[in-house]
Amino acid sequence: MSTPLIRDIEAMYLKTDLPHVVPGDSVRVTVRIVEGAKERLQAFEGVVLGLSGASTSRTVTVRKVFQGVGVERIFLLHSPRVESIKVLRHGYVRRAKLYYMRDRSGKAARLREKFVTKAQ
């Protein structure tokens, strides 16, 4: 139940340079980290487990395995802290939420690659 006034205000904050991200994609999300007075960029690379929300509250859940421990982060796509999102490869999946990946490790956690051809 979004009023036109709220949609107009939200439209000012929407990013237009975001790539098309779907579950199963391997992505690199670059985030601004503020530590005291310093600011730096940090990359988080992993597989997209799912997307949720709409408009400015759109989020993406990214999972990676670091030193044998699964790490998941949820990023607000339109947040000013998210510097960039780059799709590294497309995975072939048949689900909207890949929560079953949490129970898998090693070779069982691999996804088939979907090769996307660009139309000319």
Summary of the structure (lengths in Angstrom):
residues: 120
radius of gyration: 16.1
end to end distance: 40.6
largest distance: 49.7
contacts: 272
relative contact order: 0.22
helix: 18%
strand: 44%
